Amino acid sequence: MEKKETILLDARLLSVIDKHAFDAELPNGHRFVAFLRREDLKCPPPQAGEQITVEMSPYDMSKGRLVIDQEQ
């Protein structure tokens, strides 16, 4: 089984690009695009200004995936 390398980071949403893409920023000022998975579209969408957790690859820090807690 292939192991997928990812890291979890805290970020802040700056603005909404569309229903599944957001401009986000890490505490160190690094900006990137954060995406929702299709399965997470049925959950209430996050709003600009919210603190969120993102999953990113250490090899490509230009995009990340929002981690949505399904138990909310």
N, C-alpha and C positions, 0 to 999 in steps of 0.2 A: 504494500500500500504506500502510495506517495504521500510524503508529509508536506503540508502547505505551510510556508513560513509567513506569519502575519504578526503585526504588533497592534495593541490596543492603545489608543491615545485619546485624551480629552480635547475637545475642540469647541469653538463657538460658531454658530451659523450666522453668516453675515447677511445673506440675501437668498431669495428663492429664484432659481433659474427657471424651472418648470416643476411639474408635479412630482418628479422623482430625482431632481438634481438641485444642489445647493452650493453656494459659495461658502467656504468654511475657512477658519483660521486657527492654527495651533497657538498655545500661549507664547511661543517664541517668535510669533509673527509670520510663520510660514503659511501661505495661502494655497488652497487646493480646491478641487471639486469633489463634493461628497454625494454619493448616490444611495437611493433606497432600492432594496431588492423588490421584485414584483410581488412577492408574498407579503411584504410590509406595506403595500399600497392600501390595504384594507384598514390599517390602523390610522388613527388621526395623524395628519402630517405635522412634523415639527415646524416651528415658526422661526423667523429671523430673530436673532438675539439669544436663542436657547443654547445652553451648554449641553453637548452631546458626547457620546463615545463613538469613535470611528475605528474601523479595522483597516489597516494599511499594509501593503507589502513593503518590506525594507528596500526593495529594488525599484519601486516606482512610487515616489512620494507626491506625484501630481494629482492623484485621485485616491479616494477611499470609500468604504461602505459604511453607512450609518448602522450602528448596532441598536436595534429596537428591542426593548425588554417586553416580551410577549405577555408578561404577567401584570402589566399596568392596568 
